[in-house]
Amino acid sequence: MCKLVLDRGSIAEFTSVSNIFMDEYMPRANGEFIKIYLHLLRLVNSNNDIADELTTERIADKFNMLESDVIRALNYWAEQNLITLSYNSQNEISGITLESILRNRYIVKGITSTETNLLASASGQSESIPVPESTGHVIPAKRKYTPREILDFADNDTFNDIQLLAQTYLGRPLSSNDINSILYMIDGLCFDADFIEYIMDACIKDGFNSLSSIEKRAVEYARKDINSIEEAKADKKFREGISKSIYKIFGQAPTVPVRKEIAYIAKWTDTYGFTDEIIIEACNRTMAHMHSGNLFNYTDGILTRWYTNNVKDMSDIEKLDKLHSEEMSKTFQKNIPFANAKFSKTPKAAPKKQTFDQRTYDYKDLERKLIANRDSKLKSNK
């Protein structure tokens, strides 16, 4: 059998960047920090001997930056858990481990501020699942953890607490699939112990007593970008009770809940403490003024004014409406001049008698004189 030789040909080298990094980490990071992270990815995917280049000083020179800025960038990505830094006895950075979200590792060893010894990489592939466009959130795909990776979590307090809690809830030892589900919720979905406990408790109360069901609900929360107990409670309130009435009035269907709308409903019910009747009244008034646009924002303006005016029930709203009507009437009369004019229903008084003597005429005498004058002219013409 002949040995095969694989020729790269004209295919150019390239560096793969995780979609999760571009979607979740890159938008929040400083542009200079992104340069450093991408450069590290480029280094671990390089086939060239780059040992002489791998110092913080040389990286700074390459990007025309200060060495302190390079170190700041490395510390930032360490805080984001995308890399792990190791230090020598002089407290200088001596190694960098690049970790993807799915814990596939690229290792850069032996880097110091003056010299470097080795650059090595362990290949790994990160996958992601896009979710509905309305949330814009991306979650990692579930994968099977290796025995070595499970062993790495042996000292993880969150893993140990959730493992013990799951055994208590389920009343049986955990299987390998159960362990994998727990690790996925902790490592893949990045949920804390309190939130996972909340999900477990809610599922058990609803009659779902398997870790696969618990994991399924955790994934649903992740797709909605819900990662705390408070947000989960708000989501539950959103899907029950008043939320159905609100969307019915607005002529919408909450097939994919929006976090801002969930926050609005939680604000009206929890913070303001309004009854369903008051909230529905505000929604109806919103629809009386507008049928499109940001309906939730307009309704929030109405309810905020009522909250500021200490509204407790519908009678308080009626009082505010009456007060508003009176104020509008006063404003109308003030701004329109003829609105203040008073029209009297009594007839005007007869004009007063003039103080000078008026002439009096005898019209019959005048007529007689006129006829006599005419006859006189006729005789003279003859």
Protein Blocks (a to p, Z undefined) as FASTA:
>chain_A
ZZddddekjaccdddddfklmmmmmmmpcfklmmmmmmmmmmmmpcbdcklmmcfklmmm
mnopafklmmmmmmmmmmnopaccdddfkopafbdcdddfkopacddehiafkbcfbdcd
dddddddddddfklopacdddddddfklmmmmmmpmklmmmmmmmmmmnopacdfklmmm
mmmmmmmnopafklmmmmmmmmmmnopacfklmmmmmmmmmmnopabfklmmmmmmmmgo
jlmmmmmmnopacfbacfklmmmmmmmmmmnopafklmmmmmmmmmmmocgdjfklmmmm
mmmmmmmnopabfmlmmmmmmmmmmmmmmmmmmmmmklmpccdfbdcddddddfbdcddd
dfklmmmmmmmmmmmmmmmmZZ
